[in-house]
Amino acid sequence: MNTTKLANIIESILFVAGKEVEINEISEKLSVSKEDITKAIQVIKEKYCESCGINLLVFNDKIQFSSNPDYVEEVSAVLNPIREKELTKAMLETLAIIAYKQPLTRLDVEEIRGVDCTYALQNLSRLNMIKILGKKDAIGKPLLFGTTDEFLKRFDLSGLDQLPNYDELLTRIQSLSVPQQKIDADFYNSNRDKAYNVGDDDLPEFLKDEEVVVIK
């Protein structure tokens, strides 16, 4: 099978699937080598270049079509007139910590951030940004969290090895504190994601463009 035909077939598969497809599945079902698929993927990428309305995502040995992020405002204006901005800054911090240090428990994250992270973890899980990887071999068997394929797609990363080197991020977050004794308990319980407020400069580069609002 020549590269152009294989590229057309893969393009059809992705269009019908409407979600990610494993490269191994394509290789096995079509009896073609991964090398041939890689060449075909390059053809598709060139066809759906950066200026096109559709882009090809490659992550964790999977591929998927997605809309061009440059046109998110226009797409949202038509398909989602009442826009919901999904990630709060507290959630972004929590997500960054999990991405860099996974797997880790809720208590591990809270020790780094210095505040309760239950709300952030619940919403990150709801948005399919994080998942449970297992349980820690410790008293109580606490759950271990890690990032998902959705996280890689959201931030246009082909794998966790593409994460920028942010070893200093944890130290910076630990240096940020809010005098909890000055925060009214009721206010904190109902607005815990607002209680720990940091600026954009305190977020890693690949998270800075994310929009921020409190999820109700």
PyMOL CGO cylinders between C-alpha atoms (Angstrom):
from pymol import cmd
from pymol.cgo import CYLINDER

trace = [
    CYLINDER, 0.00, 0.00, 0.00, 1.50, 3.37, -0.99, 0.3, 1, 1, 1, 1, 1, 1,
    CYLINDER, 1.50, 3.37, -0.99, 1.84, 6.19, 1.54, 0.3, 1, 1, 1, 1, 1, 1,
    CYLINDER, 1.84, 6.19, 1.54, -0.78, 8.45, -0.03, 0.3, 1, 1, 1, 1, 1, 1,
    CYLINDER, -0.78, 8.45, -0.03, -3.46, 5.75, 0.03, 0.3, 1, 1, 1, 1, 1, 1,
    CYLINDER, -3.46, 5.75, 0.03, -2.60, 4.80, 3.61, 0.3, 1, 1, 1, 1, 1, 1,
    CYLINDER, -2.60, 4.80, 3.61, -2.80, 8.46, 4.64, 0.3, 1, 1, 1, 1, 1, 1,
    CYLINDER, -2.80, 8.46, 4.64, -6.27, 8.71, 3.06, 0.3, 1, 1, 1, 1, 1, 1,
    CYLINDER, -6.27, 8.71, 3.06, -7.41, 5.57, 4.87, 0.3, 1, 1, 1, 1, 1, 1,
    CYLINDER, -7.41, 5.57, 4.87, -6.13, 6.81, 8.24, 0.3, 1, 1, 1, 1, 1, 1,
    CYLINDER, -6.13, 6.81, 8.24, -7.80, 10.15, 7.59, 0.3, 1, 1, 1, 1, 1, 1,
    CYLINDER, -7.80, 10.15, 7.59, -11.12, 8.35, 7.03, 0.3, 1, 1, 1, 1, 1, 1,
    CYLINDER, -11.12, 8.35, 7.03, -10.65, 6.25, 10.17, 0.3, 1, 1, 1, 1, 1, 1,
    CYLINDER, -10.65, 6.25, 10.17, -10.03, 9.32, 12.33, 0.3, 1, 1, 1, 1, 1, 1,
    CYLINDER, -10.03, 9.32, 12.33, -12.98, 11.17, 10.85, 0.3, 1, 1, 1, 1, 1, 1,
    CYLINDER, -12.98, 11.17, 10.85, -15.40, 8.31, 11.54, 0.3, 1, 1, 1, 1, 1, 1,
    CYLINDER, -15.40, 8.31, 11.54, -13.93, 7.54, 14.98, 0.3, 1, 1, 1, 1, 1, 1,
    CYLINDER, -13.93, 7.54, 14.98, -14.29, 11.10, 16.25, 0.3, 1, 1, 1, 1, 1, 1,
    CYLINDER, -14.29, 11.10, 16.25, -11.77, 10.31, 19.00, 0.3, 1, 1, 1, 1, 1, 1,
    CYLINDER, -11.77, 10.31, 19.00, -8.23, 9.05, 19.47, 0.3, 1, 1, 1, 1, 1, 1,
    CYLINDER, -8.23, 9.05, 19.47, -7.18, 5.83, 17.71, 0.3, 1, 1, 1, 1, 1, 1,
    CYLINDER, -7.18, 5.83, 17.71, -4.19, 3.72, 18.74, 0.3, 1, 1, 1, 1, 1, 1,
    CYLINDER, -4.19, 3.72, 18.74, -1.47, 3.45, 16.12, 0.3, 1, 1, 1, 1, 1, 1,
    CYLINDER, -1.47, 3.45, 16.12, -0.95, -0.20, 17.10, 0.3, 1, 1, 1, 1, 1, 1,
    CYLINDER, -0.95, -0.20, 17.10, -4.61, -0.90, 16.24, 0.3, 1, 1, 1, 1, 1, 1,
    CYLINDER, -4.61, -0.90, 16.24, -4.21, 0.61, 12.78, 0.3, 1, 1, 1, 1, 1, 1,
    CYLINDER, -4.21, 0.61, 12.78, -0.98, -1.30, 12.22, 0.3, 1, 1, 1, 1, 1, 1,
    CYLINDER, -0.98, -1.30, 12.22, -2.53, -4.61, 13.31, 0.3, 1, 1, 1, 1, 1, 1,
    CYLINDER, -2.53, -4.61, 13.31, -5.87, -4.31, 11.53, 0.3, 1, 1, 1, 1, 1, 1,
    CYLINDER, -5.87, -4.31, 11.53, -4.42, -3.02, 8.24, 0.3, 1, 1, 1, 1, 1, 1,
    CYLINDER, -4.42, -3.02, 8.24, -1.31, -5.22, 8.38, 0.3, 1, 1, 1, 1, 1, 1,
    CYLINDER, -1.31, -5.22, 8.38, 1.03, -2.28, 7.81, 0.3, 1, 1, 1, 1, 1, 1,
    CYLINDER, 1.03, -2.28, 7.81, 4.21, -1.38, 9.66, 0.3, 1, 1, 1, 1, 1, 1,
    CYLINDER, 4.21, -1.38, 9.66, 4.50, 1.45, 12.15, 0.3, 1, 1, 1, 1, 1, 1,
    CYLINDER, 4.50, 1.45, 12.15, 7.14, 2.95, 9.89, 0.3, 1, 1, 1, 1, 1, 1,
    CYLINDER, 7.14, 2.95, 9.89, 4.60, 3.17, 7.06, 0.3, 1, 1, 1, 1, 1, 1,
    CYLINDER, 4.60, 3.17, 7.06, 2.04, 4.67, 9.42, 0.3, 1, 1, 1, 1, 1, 1,
    CYLINDER, 2.04, 4.67, 9.42, 4.56, 7.27, 10.57, 0.3, 1, 1, 1, 1, 1, 1,
    CYLINDER, 4.56, 7.27, 10.57, 5.12, 8.30, 6.96, 0.3, 1, 1, 1, 1, 1, 1,
    CYLINDER, 5.12, 8.30, 6.96, 1.37, 8.50, 6.39, 0.3, 1, 1, 1, 1, 1, 1,
    CYLINDER, 1.37, 8.50, 6.39, 0.93, 10.58, 9.52, 0.3, 1, 1, 1, 1, 1, 1,
    CYLINDER, 0.93, 10.58, 9.52, 3.48, 13.05, 8.19, 0.3, 1, 1, 1, 1, 1, 1,
    CYLINDER, 3.48, 13.05, 8.19, 1.46, 13.34, 4.97, 0.3, 1, 1, 1, 1, 1, 1,
    CYLINDER, 1.46, 13.34, 4.97, -1.70, 14.06, 6.99, 0.3, 1, 1, 1, 1, 1, 1,
    CYLINDER, -1.70, 14.06, 6.99, 0.13, 16.63, 9.12, 0.3, 1, 1, 1, 1, 1, 1,
    CYLINDER, 0.13, 16.63, 9.12, 1.31, 18.44, 6.00, 0.3, 1, 1, 1, 1, 1, 1,
    CYLINDER, 1.31, 18.44, 6.00, -2.22, 18.41, 4.59, 0.3, 1, 1, 1, 1, 1, 1,
    CYLINDER, -2.22, 18.41, 4.59, -3.73, 19.74, 7.80, 0.3, 1, 1, 1, 1, 1, 1,
    CYLINDER, -3.73, 19.74, 7.80, -1.05, 22.32, 8.48, 0.3, 1, 1, 1, 1, 1, 1,
    CYLINDER, -1.05, 22.32, 8.48, -1.09, 24.89, 11.30, 0.3, 1, 1, 1, 1, 1, 1,
    CYLINDER, -1.09, 24.89, 11.30, -3.27, 27.34, 9.36, 0.3, 1, 1, 1, 1, 1, 1,
    CYLINDER, -3.27, 27.34, 9.36, -5.98, 24.76, 8.64, 0.3, 1, 1, 1, 1, 1, 1,
    CYLINDER, -5.98, 24.76, 8.64, -9.13, 24.50, 10.70, 0.3, 1, 1, 1, 1, 1, 1,
    CYLINDER, -9.13, 24.50, 10.70, -8.29, 20.90, 11.60, 0.3, 1, 1, 1, 1, 1, 1,
    CYLINDER, -8.29, 20.90, 11.60, -5.03, 19.68, 13.14, 0.3, 1, 1, 1, 1, 1, 1,
    CYLINDER, -5.03, 19.68, 13.14, -3.68, 16.20, 13.78, 0.3, 1, 1, 1, 1, 1, 1,
    CYLINDER, -3.68, 16.20, 13.78, -2.71, 15.36, 17.36, 0.3, 1, 1, 1, 1, 1, 1,
    CYLINDER, -2.71, 15.36, 17.36, -0.13, 12.64, 18.06, 0.3, 1, 1, 1, 1, 1, 1,
    CYLINDER, -0.13, 12.64, 18.06, 0.22, 11.51, 21.69, 0.3, 1, 1, 1, 1, 1, 1,
    CYLINDER, 0.22, 11.51, 21.69, 1.02, 8.30, 23.59, 0.3, 1, 1, 1, 1, 1, 1,
    CYLINDER, 1.02, 8.30, 23.59, 1.12, 6.29, 20.34, 0.3, 1, 1, 1, 1, 1, 1,
    CYLINDER, 1.12, 6.29, 20.34, -2.37, 7.53, 19.48, 0.3, 1, 1, 1, 1, 1, 1,
    CYLINDER, -2.37, 7.53, 19.48, -3.65, 9.96, 16.87, 0.3, 1, 1, 1, 1, 1, 1,
    CYLINDER, -3.65, 9.96, 16.87, -6.75, 12.14, 16.69, 0.3, 1, 1, 1, 1, 1, 1,
    CYLINDER, -6.75, 12.14, 16.69, -8.19, 15.04, 14.73, 0.3, 1, 1, 1, 1, 1, 1,
    CYLINDER, -8.19, 15.04, 14.73, -8.86, 18.24, 16.66, 0.3, 1, 1, 1, 1, 1, 1,
    CYLINDER, -8.86, 18.24, 16.66, -9.96, 21.76, 15.84, 0.3, 1, 1, 1, 1, 1, 1,
    CYLINDER, -9.96, 21.76, 15.84, -7.24, 24.37, 15.43, 0.3, 1, 1, 1, 1, 1, 1,
    CYLINDER, -7.24, 24.37, 15.43, -6.78, 26.11, 18.82, 0.3, 1, 1, 1, 1, 1, 1,
    CYLINDER, -6.78, 26.11, 18.82, -6.22, 29.40, 16.98, 0.3, 1, 1, 1, 1, 1, 1,
    CYLINDER, -6.22, 29.40, 16.98, -9.93, 29.45, 16.16, 0.3, 1, 1, 1, 1, 1, 1,
    CYLINDER, -9.93, 29.45, 16.16, -11.27, 28.55, 19.60, 0.3, 1, 1, 1, 1, 1, 1,
    CYLINDER, -11.27, 28.55, 19.60, -12.99, 31.93, 20.04, 0.3, 1, 1, 1, 1, 1, 1,
    CYLINDER, -12.99, 31.93, 20.04, -14.90, 31.68, 16.77, 0.3, 1, 1, 1, 1, 1, 1,
    CYLINDER, -14.90, 31.68, 16.77, -15.84, 28.02, 17.32, 0.3, 1, 1, 1, 1, 1, 1,
    CYLINDER, -15.84, 28.02, 17.32, -17.03, 28.78, 20.85, 0.3, 1, 1, 1, 1, 1, 1,
    CYLINDER, -17.03, 28.78, 20.85, -19.05, 31.76, 19.64, 0.3, 1, 1, 1, 1, 1, 1,
    CYLINDER, -19.05, 31.76, 19.64, -21.06, 29.47, 17.36, 0.3, 1, 1, 1, 1, 1, 1,
    CYLINDER, -21.06, 29.47, 17.36, -21.20, 26.22, 19.32, 0.3, 1, 1, 1, 1, 1, 1,
    CYLINDER, -21.20, 26.22, 19.32, -21.10, 27.47, 22.88, 0.3, 1, 1, 1, 1, 1, 1,
    CYLINDER, -21.10, 27.47, 22.88, -22.53, 30.99, 23.22, 0.3, 1, 1, 1, 1, 1, 1,
    CYLINDER, -22.53, 30.99, 23.22, -22.46, 30.77, 27.01, 0.3, 1, 1, 1, 1, 1, 1,
    CYLINDER, -22.46, 30.77, 27.01, -18.83, 29.83, 27.52, 0.3, 1, 1, 1, 1, 1, 1,
    CYLINDER, -18.83, 29.83, 27.52, -17.63, 27.98, 30.59, 0.3, 1, 1, 1, 1, 1, 1,
    CYLINDER, -17.63, 27.98, 30.59, -14.00, 28.50, 31.46, 0.3, 1, 1, 1, 1, 1, 1,
    CYLINDER, -14.00, 28.50, 31.46, -13.05, 25.22, 33.02, 0.3, 1, 1, 1, 1, 1, 1,
    CYLINDER, -13.05, 25.22, 33.02, -9.81, 25.49, 34.97, 0.3, 1, 1, 1, 1, 1, 1,
    CYLINDER, -9.81, 25.49, 34.97, -9.24, 27.67, 38.03, 0.3, 1, 1, 1, 1, 1, 1,
    CYLINDER, -9.24, 27.67, 38.03, -5.74, 28.78, 38.96, 0.3, 1, 1, 1, 1, 1, 1,
    CYLINDER, -5.74, 28.78, 38.96, -5.84, 26.49, 41.99, 0.3, 1, 1, 1, 1, 1, 1,
    CYLINDER, -5.84, 26.49, 41.99, -6.70, 23.62, 39.66, 0.3, 1, 1, 1, 1, 1, 1,
    CYLINDER, -6.70, 23.62, 39.66, -3.87, 24.59, 37.30, 0.3, 1, 1, 1, 1, 1, 1,
    CYLINDER, -3.87, 24.59, 37.30, -1.37, 24.54, 40.15, 0.3, 1, 1, 1, 1, 1, 1,
    CYLINDER, -1.37, 24.54, 40.15, -2.65, 21.16, 41.31, 0.3, 1, 1, 1, 1, 1, 1,
    CYLINDER, -2.65, 21.16, 41.31, -2.54, 19.83, 37.76, 0.3, 1, 1, 1, 1, 1, 1,
    CYLINDER, -2.54, 19.83, 37.76, 1.03, 21.07, 37.26, 0.3, 1, 1, 1, 1, 1, 1,
    CYLINDER, 1.03, 21.07, 37.26, 2.20, 19.42, 40.48, 0.3, 1, 1, 1, 1, 1, 1,
    CYLINDER, 2.20, 19.42, 40.48, 0.60, 16.11, 39.51, 0.3, 1, 1, 1, 1, 1, 1,
    CYLINDER, 0.60, 16.11, 39.51, 2.07, 16.31, 35.99, 0.3, 1, 1, 1, 1, 1, 1,
    CYLINDER, 2.07, 16.31, 35.99, 5.61, 16.82, 37.27, 0.3, 1, 1, 1, 1, 1, 1,
    CYLINDER, 5.61, 16.82, 37.27, 5.56, 14.52, 40.32, 0.3, 1, 1, 1, 1, 1, 1,
    CYLINDER, 5.56, 14.52, 40.32, 3.10, 11.75, 39.46, 0.3, 1, 1, 1, 1, 1, 1,
    CYLINDER, 3.10, 11.75, 39.46, 2.08, 9.41, 40.86, 0.3, 1, 1, 1, 1, 1, 1,
    CYLINDER, 2.08, 9.41, 40.86, 1.22, 11.12, 44.14, 0.3, 1, 1, 1, 1, 1, 1,
    CYLINDER, 1.22, 11.12, 44.14, -1.59, 11.27, 46.70, 0.3, 1, 1, 1, 1, 1, 1,
    CYLINDER, -1.59, 11.27, 46.70, -3.95, 14.08, 47.68, 0.3, 1, 1, 1, 1, 1, 1,
    CYLINDER, -3.95, 14.08, 47.68, -1.94, 14.62, 50.87, 0.3, 1, 1, 1, 1, 1, 1,
    CYLINDER, -1.94, 14.62, 50.87, 1.26, 14.89, 48.81, 0.3, 1, 1, 1, 1, 1, 1,
    CYLINDER, 1.26, 14.89, 48.81, -0.31, 17.64, 46.71, 0.3, 1, 1, 1, 1, 1, 1,
    CYLINDER, -0.31, 17.64, 46.71, -1.68, 19.44, 49.77, 0.3, 1, 1, 1, 1, 1, 1,
    CYLINDER, -1.68, 19.44, 49.77, 1.71, 19.32, 51.47, 0.3, 1, 1, 1, 1, 1, 1,
    CYLINDER, 1.71, 19.32, 51.47, 3.19, 21.15, 48.48, 0.3, 1, 1, 1, 1, 1, 1,
    CYLINDER, 3.19, 21.15, 48.48, 0.37, 23.66, 47.97, 0.3, 1, 1, 1, 1, 1, 1,
    CYLINDER, 0.37, 23.66, 47.97, -0.31, 24.24, 51.65, 0.3, 1, 1, 1, 1, 1, 1,
    CYLINDER, -0.31, 24.24, 51.65, -4.11, 24.19, 51.26, 0.3, 1, 1, 1, 1, 1, 1,
    CYLINDER, -4.11, 24.19, 51.26, -6.91, 21.65, 50.89, 0.3, 1, 1, 1, 1, 1, 1,
    CYLINDER, -6.91, 21.65, 50.89, -7.00, 20.29, 47.33, 0.3, 1, 1, 1, 1, 1, 1,
    CYLINDER, -7.00, 20.29, 47.33, -10.11, 18.11, 47.47, 0.3, 1, 1, 1, 1, 1, 1,
    CYLINDER, -10.11, 18.11, 47.47, -12.20, 20.47, 45.33, 0.3, 1, 1, 1, 1, 1, 1,
    CYLINDER, -12.20, 20.47, 45.33, -9.44, 20.90, 42.74, 0.3, 1, 1, 1, 1, 1, 1,
    CYLINDER, -9.44, 20.90, 42.74, -8.87, 17.14, 42.48, 0.3, 1, 1, 1, 1, 1, 1,
    CYLINDER, -8.87, 17.14, 42.48, -12.58, 16.44, 42.12, 0.3, 1, 1, 1, 1, 1, 1,
    CYLINDER, -12.58, 16.44, 42.12, -12.95, 18.88, 39.25, 0.3, 1, 1, 1, 1, 1, 1,
    CYLINDER, -12.95, 18.88, 39.25, -9.74, 17.81, 37.51, 0.3, 1, 1, 1, 1, 1, 1,
    CYLINDER, -9.74, 17.81, 37.51, -11.06, 14.25, 37.65, 0.3, 1, 1, 1, 1, 1, 1,
    CYLINDER, -11.06, 14.25, 37.65, -14.45, 15.40, 36.31, 0.3, 1, 1, 1, 1, 1, 1,
    CYLINDER, -14.45, 15.40, 36.31, -12.70, 17.13, 33.41, 0.3, 1, 1, 1, 1, 1, 1,
    CYLINDER, -12.70, 17.13, 33.41, -10.68, 13.95, 32.77, 0.3, 1, 1, 1, 1, 1, 1,
    CYLINDER, -10.68, 13.95, 32.77, -7.38, 15.77, 33.34, 0.3, 1, 1, 1, 1, 1, 1,
    CYLINDER, -7.38, 15.77, 33.34, -6.28, 13.30, 36.03, 0.3, 1, 1, 1, 1, 1, 1,
    CYLINDER, -6.28, 13.30, 36.03, -7.03, 9.68, 36.89, 0.3, 1, 1, 1, 1, 1, 1,
    CYLINDER, -7.03, 9.68, 36.89, -6.40, 7.18, 39.67, 0.3, 1, 1, 1, 1, 1, 1,
    CYLINDER, -6.40, 7.18, 39.67, -3.30, 5.12, 38.97, 0.3, 1, 1, 1, 1, 1, 1,
    CYLINDER, -3.30, 5.12, 38.97, -3.53, 2.87, 41.99, 0.3, 1, 1, 1, 1, 1, 1,
    CYLINDER, -3.53, 2.87, 41.99, -3.05, 2.96, 45.74, 0.3, 1, 1, 1, 1, 1, 1,
    CYLINDER, -3.05, 2.96, 45.74, 0.05, 3.87, 47.74, 0.3, 1, 1, 1, 1, 1, 1,
    CYLINDER, 0.05, 3.87, 47.74, 1.55, 1.13, 49.88, 0.3, 1, 1, 1, 1, 1, 1,
    CYLINDER, 1.55, 1.13, 49.88, 1.01, 3.05, 53.10, 0.3, 1, 1, 1, 1, 1, 1,
    CYLINDER, 1.01, 3.05, 53.10, -1.42, 3.23, 56.01, 0.3, 1, 1, 1, 1, 1, 1,
    CYLINDER, -1.42, 3.23, 56.01, -4.94, 3.75, 54.68, 0.3, 1, 1, 1, 1, 1, 1,
    CYLINDER, -4.94, 3.75, 54.68, -3.91, 2.88, 51.11, 0.3, 1, 1, 1, 1, 1, 1,
    CYLINDER, -3.91, 2.88, 51.11, -4.39, 6.44, 49.78, 0.3, 1, 1, 1, 1, 1, 1,
    CYLINDER, -4.39, 6.44, 49.78, -5.18, 6.86, 46.08, 0.3, 1, 1, 1, 1, 1, 1,
    CYLINDER, -5.18, 6.86, 46.08, -2.39, 7.79, 43.68, 0.3, 1, 1, 1, 1, 1, 1,
    CYLINDER, -2.39, 7.79, 43.68, -3.16, 10.33, 40.95, 0.3, 1, 1, 1, 1, 1, 1,
    CYLINDER, -3.16, 10.33, 40.95, -1.63, 10.90, 37.54, 0.3, 1, 1, 1, 1, 1, 1,
    CYLINDER, -1.63, 10.90, 37.54, -2.45, 12.74, 34.32, 0.3, 1, 1, 1, 1, 1, 1,
    CYLINDER, -2.45, 12.74, 34.32, -4.54, 11.42, 31.41, 0.3, 1, 1, 1, 1, 1, 1,
    CYLINDER, -4.54, 11.42, 31.41, -4.35, 11.43, 27.63, 0.3, 1, 1, 1, 1, 1, 1,
    CYLINDER, -4.35, 11.43, 27.63, -6.86, 14.28, 27.76, 0.3, 1, 1, 1, 1, 1, 1,
    CYLINDER, -6.86, 14.28, 27.76, -4.23, 16.30, 29.64, 0.3, 1, 1, 1, 1, 1, 1,
    CYLINDER, -4.23, 16.30, 29.64, -1.70, 15.66, 26.87, 0.3, 1, 1, 1, 1, 1, 1,
    CYLINDER, -1.70, 15.66, 26.87, -4.24, 16.66, 24.20, 0.3, 1, 1, 1, 1, 1, 1,
    CYLINDER, -4.24, 16.66, 24.20, -5.32, 19.78, 26.10, 0.3, 1, 1, 1, 1, 1, 1,
    CYLINDER, -5.32, 19.78, 26.10, -1.78, 21.11, 26.27, 0.3, 1, 1, 1, 1, 1, 1,
    CYLINDER, -1.78, 21.11, 26.27, -0.59, 19.77, 22.90, 0.3, 1, 1, 1, 1, 1, 1,
    CYLINDER, -0.59, 19.77, 22.90, 2.03, 17.40, 24.35, 0.3, 1, 1, 1, 1, 1, 1,
    CYLINDER, 2.03, 17.40, 24.35, 2.93, 14.14, 22.63, 0.3, 1, 1, 1, 1, 1, 1,
    CYLINDER, 2.93, 14.14, 22.63, 4.06, 12.66, 25.95, 0.3, 1, 1, 1, 1, 1, 1,
    CYLINDER, 4.06, 12.66, 25.95, 5.11, 13.53, 29.49, 0.3, 1, 1, 1, 1, 1, 1,
    CYLINDER, 5.11, 13.53, 29.49, 8.71, 13.69, 28.32, 0.3, 1, 1, 1, 1, 1, 1,
    CYLINDER, 8.71, 13.69, 28.32, 7.76, 16.95, 26.60, 0.3, 1, 1, 1, 1, 1, 1,
    CYLINDER, 7.76, 16.95, 26.60, 6.98, 18.68, 29.88, 0.3, 1, 1, 1, 1, 1, 1,
    CYLINDER, 6.98, 18.68, 29.88, 9.28, 21.66, 30.44, 0.3, 1, 1, 1, 1, 1, 1,
    CYLINDER, 9.28, 21.66, 30.44, 11.84, 21.40, 33.22, 0.3, 1, 1, 1, 1, 1, 1,
    CYLINDER, 11.84, 21.40, 33.22, 10.12, 23.03, 36.18, 0.3, 1, 1, 1, 1, 1, 1,
    CYLINDER, 10.12, 23.03, 36.18, 11.94, 21.57, 39.17, 0.3, 1, 1, 1, 1, 1, 1,
    CYLINDER, 11.94, 21.57, 39.17, 11.87, 25.02, 40.71, 0.3, 1, 1, 1, 1, 1, 1,
    CYLINDER, 11.87, 25.02, 40.71, 8.08, 25.19, 40.40, 0.3, 1, 1, 1, 1, 1, 1,
    CYLINDER, 8.08, 25.19, 40.40, 7.49, 23.23, 43.60, 0.3, 1, 1, 1, 1, 1, 1,
    CYLINDER, 7.49, 23.23, 43.60, 9.79, 25.51, 45.59, 0.3, 1, 1, 1, 1, 1, 1,
    CYLINDER, 9.79, 25.51, 45.59, 8.06, 28.57, 44.18, 0.3, 1, 1, 1, 1, 1, 1,
    CYLINDER, 8.06, 28.57, 44.18, 4.61, 27.22, 45.08, 0.3, 1, 1, 1, 1, 1, 1,
    CYLINDER, 4.61, 27.22, 45.08, 5.79, 26.34, 48.59, 0.3, 1, 1, 1, 1, 1, 1,
    CYLINDER, 5.79, 26.34, 48.59, 7.05, 29.90, 49.02, 0.3, 1, 1, 1, 1, 1, 1,
    CYLINDER, 7.05, 29.90, 49.02, 3.57, 31.27, 48.27, 0.3, 1, 1, 1, 1, 1, 1,
    CYLINDER, 3.57, 31.27, 48.27, 1.32, 31.32, 51.31, 0.3, 1, 1, 1, 1, 1, 1,
    CYLINDER, 1.32, 31.32, 51.31, -1.95, 32.79, 52.48, 0.3, 1, 1, 1, 1, 1, 1,
    CYLINDER, -1.95, 32.79, 52.48, -2.36, 33.68, 56.18, 0.3, 1, 1, 1, 1, 1, 1,
    CYLINDER, -2.36, 33.68, 56.18, -5.12, 31.18, 56.85, 0.3, 1, 1, 1, 1, 1, 1,
    CYLINDER, -5.12, 31.18, 56.85, -5.94, 32.65, 60.25, 0.3, 1, 1, 1, 1, 1, 1,
    CYLINDER, -5.94, 32.65, 60.25, -7.10, 35.81, 58.49, 0.3, 1, 1, 1, 1, 1, 1,
    CYLINDER, -7.10, 35.81, 58.49, -9.55, 33.93, 56.25, 0.3, 1, 1, 1, 1, 1, 1,
    CYLINDER, -9.55, 33.93, 56.25, -13.04, 33.47, 57.60, 0.3, 1, 1, 1, 1, 1, 1,
    CYLINDER, -13.04, 33.47, 57.60, -13.75, 29.75, 57.90, 0.3, 1, 1, 1, 1, 1, 1,
    CYLINDER, -13.75, 29.75, 57.90, -17.12, 29.88, 56.14, 0.3, 1, 1, 1, 1, 1, 1,
    CYLINDER, -17.12, 29.88, 56.14, -15.70, 31.96, 53.31, 0.3, 1, 1, 1, 1, 1, 1,
    CYLINDER, -15.70, 31.96, 53.31, -12.81, 29.56, 52.88, 0.3, 1, 1, 1, 1, 1, 1,
    CYLINDER, -12.81, 29.56, 52.88, -15.03, 26.46, 52.86, 0.3, 1, 1, 1, 1, 1, 1,
    CYLINDER, -15.03, 26.46, 52.86, -17.28, 27.87, 50.16, 0.3, 1, 1, 1, 1, 1, 1,
    CYLINDER, -17.28, 27.87, 50.16, -14.52, 29.56, 48.13, 0.3, 1, 1, 1, 1, 1, 1,
    CYLINDER, -14.52, 29.56, 48.13, -11.48, 27.42, 48.74, 0.3, 1, 1, 1, 1, 1, 1,
    CYLINDER, -11.48, 27.42, 48.74, -10.23, 27.80, 45.18, 0.3, 1, 1, 1, 1, 1, 1,
    CYLINDER, -10.23, 27.80, 45.18, -10.27, 31.59, 45.59, 0.3, 1, 1, 1, 1, 1, 1,
    CYLINDER, -10.27, 31.59, 45.59, -8.43, 31.51, 48.92, 0.3, 1, 1, 1, 1, 1, 1,
    CYLINDER, -8.43, 31.51, 48.92, -5.15, 30.52, 47.33, 0.3, 1, 1, 1, 1, 1, 1,
    CYLINDER, -5.15, 30.52, 47.33, -4.66, 33.13, 44.64, 0.3, 1, 1, 1, 1, 1, 1,
    CYLINDER, -4.66, 33.13, 44.64, -1.49, 33.49, 42.58, 0.3, 1, 1, 1, 1, 1, 1,
    CYLINDER, -1.49, 33.49, 42.58, -0.58, 35.47, 39.49, 0.3, 1, 1, 1, 1, 1, 1,
    CYLINDER, -0.58, 35.47, 39.49, 0.09, 34.17, 35.99, 0.3, 1, 1, 1, 1, 1, 1,
    CYLINDER, 0.09, 34.17, 35.99, 3.82, 34.51, 36.59, 0.3, 1, 1, 1, 1, 1, 1,
    CYLINDER, 3.82, 34.51, 36.59, 3.58, 31.71, 39.14, 0.3, 1, 1, 1, 1, 1, 1,
    CYLINDER, 3.58, 31.71, 39.14, 2.30, 29.19, 36.58, 0.3, 1, 1, 1, 1, 1, 1,
    CYLINDER, 2.30, 29.19, 36.58, 4.44, 27.15, 34.17, 0.3, 1, 1, 1, 1, 1, 1,
    CYLINDER, 4.44, 27.15, 34.17, 4.51, 28.44, 30.59, 0.3, 1, 1, 1, 1, 1, 1,
    CYLINDER, 4.51, 28.44, 30.59, 2.35, 25.67, 29.11, 0.3, 1, 1, 1, 1, 1, 1,
    CYLINDER, 2.35, 25.67, 29.11, -0.47, 26.49, 31.55, 0.3, 1, 1, 1, 1, 1, 1,
    CYLINDER, -0.47, 26.49, 31.55, -0.42, 30.29, 31.40, 0.3, 1, 1, 1, 1, 1, 1,
    CYLINDER, -0.42, 30.29, 31.40, -2.89, 30.67, 28.53, 0.3, 1, 1, 1, 1, 1, 1,
    CYLINDER, -2.89, 30.67, 28.53, -5.61, 28.66, 30.27, 0.3, 1, 1, 1, 1, 1, 1,
    CYLINDER, -5.61, 28.66, 30.27, -8.71, 30.64, 31.16, 0.3, 1, 1, 1, 1, 1, 1,
    CYLINDER, -8.71, 30.64, 31.16, -9.68, 31.00, 34.80, 0.3, 1, 1, 1, 1, 1, 1,
    CYLINDER, -9.68, 31.00, 34.80, -13.04, 30.99, 36.56, 0.3, 1, 1, 1, 1, 1, 1,
    CYLINDER, -13.04, 30.99, 36.56, -14.50, 29.26, 39.59, 0.3, 1, 1, 1, 1, 1, 1,
    CYLINDER, -14.50, 29.26, 39.59, -16.57, 26.20, 38.69, 0.3, 1, 1, 1, 1, 1, 1,
    CYLINDER, -16.57, 26.20, 38.69, -19.88, 25.95, 40.49, 0.3, 1, 1, 1, 1, 1, 1,
]
cmd.load_cgo(trace, "trace")
